Amino acid sequence: MKKYPKKLDEWKSFEVEQNENELLIGGWQVMQTWELPLMKFLAQQVTWNHGDILEVGFGMGISATEIIKNGCASYTVIEAHPTIVERAKKWAKNQDAKIRILEGFWQDIIPSMKNKFDGILFDTFPMHSKEKYSNHFPFIPYSPKILKKNGILTFFSDEKIPFRNNHLTLLFNHFDEVKFTNVKNLNPPKNCEYWKDSYMIIPVCKKI
Ligand SMILES: C[S@@+](CC[C@H](N)C(=O)[O-])C[C@H]1O[C@@H](n2cnc3c(N)ncnc32)[C@H](O)[C@@H]1O
């Protein structure tokens, strides 16, 4: 029986299992490879000027690999789970790029972050039933503070048509320009517990 962590820190002791199709942490399906087209889209958006990129959540390193393929001046990732951090470090050794791995929860790192970024890709995981489909919501207000001018934020949105009103309001409370793309041809397997549709509506929020 899967349980959410009682406190954030408990996530760090959850068991990690990975095969060629998915990453499980504490039994939760955290990432599956069918997301590749989605991750390619997110990576393409954040590398718009090949600048300084921040990713939140390394997972299987799928989006990270796409970011590096596209080219960037620097790649910084915040990752909470120690096993995934070790995997990110191993992955980084084989990349020809300036990479910085910050271990911890974004909630502890972002408030005092001094660096600014051209692109931010946010893709974490709900730590509580209340955060299901909205674990990115608390990050949105922080993101304009760590973006450069014209910098963009994009993320795994959990959005379909119609786009949720509270989410739309949150985005326009913090960004003046938001572009929406329907990323199609997604093919989640029947056993996927977190997404059933063949599309997702992805916001790309620009700091102008
Ligand atoms: C969905 S996966 C990321 C998938 C990644 N985009 C990829 O392409 O493989 C989520 C990752 O976020 C990490 N994570 C979850 N909550 C976090 C938090 N609050 N701060 C930092 N990392 C977090 C998890 O440990 C996990 O490695």
The ligand as an SDF file (V2000), in Angstrom:
LIG
                    3D

 27 29  0  0  0  0  0  0  0  0999 V2000
    8.4970   13.2150  -12.3310 C   0  0  0  0  0  0  0  0  0  0  0  0
   10.1330   13.0260  -11.7720 S   0  0  0  0  0  0  0  0  0  0  0  0
   11.0010   14.0850  -12.8750 C   0  0  0  0  0  0  0  0  0  0  0  0
   11.0590   13.4790  -14.2450 C   0  0  0  0  0  0  0  0  0  0  0  0
   12.0380   14.1740  -15.1840 C   0  0  0  0  0  0  0  0  0  0  0  0
   11.4220   15.3430  -15.7600 N   0  0  0  0  0  0  0  0  0  0  0  0
   12.4710   13.2360  -16.2750 C   0  0  0  0  0  0  0  0  0  0  0  0
   12.3730   13.6160  -17.4520 O   0  0  0  0  0  0  0  0  0  0  0  0
   12.8940   12.1160  -15.9810 O   0  0  0  0  0  0  0  0  0  0  0  0
   10.0960   13.9070  -10.2620 C   0  0  0  0  0  0  0  0  0  0  0  0
   11.4030   14.0260   -9.4930 C   0  0  0  0  0  0  0  0  0  0  0  0
   11.2510   15.1160   -8.5890 O   0  0  0  0  0  0  0  0  0  0  0  0
   11.8440   14.7960   -7.3510 C   0  0  0  0  0  0  0  0  0  0  0  0
   11.1440   15.6390   -6.3560 N   0  0  0  0  0  0  0  0  0  0  0  0
    9.8890   15.4740   -5.8740 C   0  0  0  0  0  0  0  0  0  0  0  0
    9.5680   16.4830   -5.0470 N   0  0  0  0  0  0  0  0  0  0  0  0
   10.6380   17.3310   -5.0250 C   0  0  0  0  0  0  0  0  0  0  0  0
   10.8920   18.5640   -4.3720 C   0  0  0  0  0  0  0  0  0  0  0  0
    9.9670   19.1270   -3.5840 N   0  0  0  0  0  0  0  0  0  0  0  0
   12.0880   19.1590   -4.5720 N   0  0  0  0  0  0  0  0  0  0  0  0
   13.0170   18.5750   -5.3780 C   0  0  0  0  0  0  0  0  0  0  0  0
   12.8360   17.3870   -6.0150 N   0  0  0  0  0  0  0  0  0  0  0  0
   11.6450   16.7850   -5.8570 C   0  0  0  0  0  0  0  0  0  0  0  0
   11.5980   13.3080   -7.2070 C   0  0  0  0  0  0  0  0  0  0  0  0
   12.4700   12.7240   -6.2660 O   0  0  0  0  0  0  0  0  0  0  0  0
   11.7960   12.8370   -8.6510 C   0  0  0  0  0  0  0  0  0  0  0  0
   13.1260   12.4810   -8.8940 O   0  0  0  0  0  0  0  0  0  0  0  0
  1  2  1  0
  2  3  1  0
  2 10  1  0
  3  4  1  0
  4  5  1  0
  5  6  1  0
  5  7  1  0
  7  8  2  0
  7  9  1  0
 10 11  1  0
 11 12  1  0
 11 26  1  0
 12 13  1  0
 13 14  1  0
 13 24  1  0
 14 15  1  0
 14 23  1  0
 15 16  2  0
 16 17  1  0
 17 18  1  0
 17 23  2  0
 18 19  1  0
 18 20  2  0
 20 21  1  0
 21 22  2  0
 22 23  1  0
 24 25  1  0
 24 26  1  0
 26 27  1  0
M  CHG  2   2   1   9  -1
M  END
$$$$
